[in-house]
Amino acid sequence: MERADSIARGSGSSEKHEEAVMRSVTRGMLEAAVASATLAAAAFAQGRRAEPASSGNGYLFGAPNAALTLRLGYDGANASSDLFSFVTKELTLQQSDFGSFAVGGDLAVSLTPRVDLIVSVDNDGMSRKSEYRQWQDNSGNPIEQVTSFSRFTLAASGRYYLMPKGRSLGRFAWVPASVAPWIGAGVGRTLYHLRQDGDFIDFGKGNSVFGDTFASSQWSTTGLVSGGVDWSLSPRLSVTTQAKYLFGRAGLGTDFAGFAPLDLSGPGVSAGLTIRF
């Protein structure tokens, strides 16, 4: 087996006088509150009439120069290279097992009203128990191991907004669009870790069972394409949803000699909170 891998009260007139004063004060406070609420409602209604349907609530003093997004999501793995094929054939693993929960972040710097430069970080990882599908040890027990696989990606990309991110009002005010779809593409470096711990069969030595650890870890250049939508909540906050596709391959270490480069490709979806500044 050329190296596999498992991966939160008073009384009298004074009392009457005090009651009269309290009623007067209370009445005055209620009248003031009603008047304030009426003025606020009128101002809000006037602002809503003056604000286009396509704009988010409120405005900033000038268009934002940058934004920070923190994301949670799921990264799938194509797992199409021959090592993955070997592992899923011999062990009780499936290609879908190599996908996992993911976290990420984006720092966006505005270059033009519709173009941003994005520096992103993404990390995903899985660990799953398995056993040989068709083999047991001499005692009839399953031959078990643990496979883990993770990817860490640093990337730089360009993002183009298909609609304006917002609009300027006069010289200073900037109003964000309620919905701003975008597309993007870029290149990065991905570090993968692949590891298997447990018991394995040496098919070249009489199918003997042995305990061992197989591991490989390397950086590789990867590319990505993406698309998403910014949904404004306020002038500074928005929810960003996105879908992406990472593509690339990386070499394997000596523990997996004889196998072709490892497939790092796969789709991903995520949602996060964006802060403009």
WOBEL-V227738 format. One record per residue. N is the residue number from 1. RES is the residue in three letters. SS is DSSP state (2 for helix, 1 for strand, 0 for the rest). PSI is psi in whole degrees, -180 to 180 (NA if undefined). OMEGA is omega in radians with two decimals (NA if undefined). Layout:
n-><N,N>
res-><RES,RES>
ss-><SS,SS>
psi-><PSI,PSI>
omega-><OMEGA,OMEGA>
//
This chain:
n-><1,2,3,4,5,6,7,8,9,10,11,12,13,14,15,16,17,18,19,20,21,22,23,24,25,26,27,28,29,30,31,32,33,34,35,36,37,38,39,40,41,42,43,44,45,46,47,48,49,50,51,52,53,54,55,56,57,58,59,60,61,62,63,64,65,66,67,68,69,70,71,72,73,74,75,76,77,78,79,80,81,82,83,84,85,86,87,88,89,90,91,92,93,94,95,96,97,98,99,100,101,102,103,104,105,106,107,108,109,110,111,112,113,114,115,116,117,118,119,120,121,122,123,124,125,126,127,128,129,130,131,132,133,134,135,136,137,138,139,140,141,142,143,144,145,146,147,148,149,150,151,152,153,154,155,156,157,158,159,160,161,162,163,164,165,166,167,168,169,170,171,172,173,174,175,176,177,178,179,180,181,182,183,184,185,186,187,188,189,190,191,192,193,194,195,196,197,198,199,200,201,202,203,204,205,206,207,208,209,210,211,212,213,214,215,216,217,218,219,220,221,222,223,224,225,226,227,228,229,230,231,232,233,234,235,236,237,238,239,240,241,242,243,244,245,246,247,248,249,250,251,252,253,254,255,256,257,258,259,260,261,262,263,264,265,266,267,268,269,270,271,272,273,274,275,276,277>
res-><MET,GLU,ARG,ALA,ASP,SER,ILE,ALA,ARG,GLY,SER,GLY,SER,SER,GLU,LYS,HIS,GLU,GLU,ALA,VAL,MET,ARG,SER,VAL,THR,ARG,GLY,MET,LEU,GLU,ALA,ALA,VAL,ALA,SER,ALA,THR,LEU,ALA,ALA,ALA,ALA,PHE,ALA,GLN,GLY,ARG,ARG,ALA,GLU,PRO,ALA,SER,SER,GLY,ASN,GLY,TYR,LEU,PHE,GLY,ALA,PRO,ASN,ALA,ALA,LEU,THR,LEU,ARG,LEU,GLY,TYR,ASP,GLY,ALA,ASN,ALA,SER,SER,ASP,LEU,PHE,SER,PHE,VAL,THR,LYS,GLU,LEU,THR,LEU,GLN,GLN,SER,ASP,PHE,GLY,SER,PHE,ALA,VAL,GLY,GLY,ASP,LEU,ALA,VAL,SER,LEU,THR,PRO,ARG,VAL,ASP,LEU,ILE,VAL,SER,VAL,ASP,ASN,ASP,GLY,MET,SER,ARG,LYS,SER,GLU,TYR,ARG,GLN,TRP,GLN,ASP,ASN,SER,GLY,ASN,PRO,ILE,GLU,GLN,VAL,THR,SER,PHE,SER,ARG,PHE,THR,LEU,ALA,ALA,SER,GLY,ARG,TYR,TYR,LEU,MET,PRO,LYS,GLY,ARG,SER,LEU,GLY,ARG,PHE,ALA,TRP,VAL,PRO,ALA,SER,VAL,ALA,PRO,TRP,ILE,GLY,ALA,GLY,VAL,GLY,ARG,THR,LEU,TYR,HIS,LEU,ARG,GLN,ASP,GLY,ASP,PHE,ILE,ASP,PHE,GLY,LYS,GLY,ASN,SER,VAL,PHE,GLY,ASP,THR,PHE,ALA,SER,SER,GLN,TRP,SER,THR,THR,GLY,LEU,VAL,SER,GLY,GLY,VAL,ASP,TRP,SER,LEU,SER,PRO,ARG,LEU,SER,VAL,THR,THR,GLN,ALA,LYS,TYR,LEU,PHE,GLY,ARG,ALA,GLY,LEU,GLY,THR,ASP,PHE,ALA,GLY,PHE,ALA,PRO,LEU,ASP,LEU,SER,GLY,PRO,GLY,VAL,SER,ALA,GLY,LEU,THR,ILE,ARG,PHE>
ss-><0,0,0,0,0,0,0,0,0,0,0,2,2,2,2,2,2,2,2,2,2,2,2,2,2,2,2,2,2,2,2,2,2,2,2,2,2,2,2,2,2,2,2,2,2,2,2,2,2,2,0,0,0,0,1,0,0,0,0,1,1,0,0,0,0,1,1,1,1,1,1,1,1,1,1,0,0,0,0,0,0,2,2,2,2,2,2,2,2,2,1,0,0,0,2,2,2,2,0,1,1,1,1,1,1,1,1,1,1,1,0,0,0,0,1,1,1,1,1,1,1,1,1,1,1,1,1,1,1,1,1,1,1,1,1,1,0,0,0,0,0,1,1,1,1,1,1,1,1,1,1,1,1,1,1,1,1,1,1,1,1,0,0,0,0,1,1,1,1,0,0,0,1,1,1,1,1,0,1,1,1,1,1,1,1,1,1,1,1,1,1,1,1,1,1,1,1,1,1,1,1,1,0,0,0,0,0,1,1,1,1,1,1,1,1,1,1,1,1,1,1,1,1,1,1,1,1,1,1,1,1,1,0,0,0,0,1,1,1,1,1,1,1,1,1,1,1,0,1,1,0,0,0,2,2,2,0,0,0,0,0,1,1,0,0,1,1,1,1,1,1,1,1,1,1,1,0>
psi-><106,71,108,-168,133,129,NA,NA,165,-168,169,-157,-34,-36,-42,-37,-44,-39,-38,-41,-43,-40,-39,-44,-45,-44,-41,-41,-41,-41,-41,-40,-43,-42,-43,-43,-39,-43,-41,-42,-40,-42,-41,-45,-40,-41,-39,-37,-35,-17,128,153,-24,3,148,167,132,-173,165,160,83,151,141,146,-19,170,149,128,134,127,152,146,-155,131,120,166,128,-36,50,-4,168,-27,-45,-40,-44,-46,-44,-22,-44,-34,164,58,153,161,-39,-20,-20,-6,159,167,144,151,152,173,151,136,117,132,125,125,-41,173,-27,-2,129,147,127,130,121,155,132,144,132,163,145,159,128,140,151,175,166,138,-42,10,146,167,-178,-18,4,13,152,148,106,155,167,129,133,143,130,156,135,121,130,127,154,135,165,143,127,126,125,-19,158,141,-21,-172,151,142,105,-148,-25,-40,144,129,124,148,146,-39,130,97,152,163,159,164,151,-172,152,-169,132,130,122,154,126,129,141,130,135,-148,143,166,131,96,-18,-6,57,27,34,148,134,152,138,174,129,134,151,143,125,155,149,150,132,159,164,148,151,164,148,-174,136,123,106,134,-32,176,-33,-19,144,159,129,124,143,156,144,167,121,136,140,168,160,150,161,152,179,-22,-22,39,140,-12,151,165,145,134,120,0,158,157,164,149,148,165,146,176,131,134,122,143,NA>
omega-><-3.05,3.05,3.02,-3.10,3.07,-2.92,NA,NA,-3.13,-3.11,3.03,-3.04,3.13,3.12,3.13,3.14,3.14,3.13,3.14,3.13,-3.14,3.11,3.14,3.14,3.14,3.12,3.13,3.13,3.12,3.13,3.13,3.13,3.13,3.13,3.14,3.13,3.13,3.13,3.13,3.13,3.13,3.13,3.13,-3.13,3.12,3.12,3.13,3.11,-3.11,-3.06,3.11,-3.12,-3.07,-3.09,3.05,-3.12,3.06,-3.09,3.03,3.05,-3.11,3.13,3.14,3.14,-3.09,3.12,3.11,-3.13,3.02,-2.97,2.96,-3.12,-3.12,3.09,3.07,3.11,3.09,3.11,-3.02,3.13,-2.97,3.08,3.09,3.13,3.12,-3.10,-3.12,3.08,-3.06,-3.06,-3.13,3.08,3.06,3.12,-3.12,3.14,-3.09,2.98,-3.07,2.98,-3.08,3.02,-3.13,3.12,3.12,2.95,-3.10,3.08,-3.08,3.09,3.07,3.13,-3.10,-3.07,3.09,2.95,-3.06,2.95,-3.02,3.07,3.11,3.13,3.07,3.13,3.12,3.02,-3.04,3.06,3.10,3.04,3.10,-3.10,-2.96,-3.06,3.01,3.10,-3.07,3.11,-3.12,3.13,3.11,3.09,-2.91,3.09,3.10,3.12,3.07,-3.12,-3.14,3.08,3.07,-3.03,2.95,-3.05,3.01,-3.10,3.04,3.13,-3.14,3.12,-3.12,3.05,3.12,3.09,-3.12,-3.13,3.14,3.05,-3.07,-3.06,-2.96,-3.02,3.08,-3.10,3.14,3.04,3.12,-3.12,-3.13,3.11,-3.10,3.02,-3.11,3.09,-3.13,-3.11,-3.12,3.09,-3.12,3.06,3.10,2.99,3.09,-3.04,3.03,3.09,3.07,-3.12,-3.07,3.12,3.03,-3.09,3.14,-3.12,3.06,3.12,3.12,-3.13,3.14,3.07,-3.11,3.04,3.08,-3.08,3.06,-3.13,-3.13,2.98,3.06,3.08,-3.13,3.08,3.11,2.98,-3.06,3.07,-3.10,-3.12,2.98,-3.14,-3.04,3.03,-3.12,3.13,-3.09,-3.04,3.03,2.99,3.14,3.04,-3.12,2.99,-3.10,3.01,3.09,3.10,3.14,3.10,-3.13,3.13,3.12,3.11,-3.05,3.09,-3.13,-3.14,3.12,3.10,3.10,3.09,-3.05,3.11,3.11,-3.02,3.04,3.11,3.09,3.07,-3.14,3.05,-3.11,3.14,-3.13,3.09,3.10,3.08,NA>
//
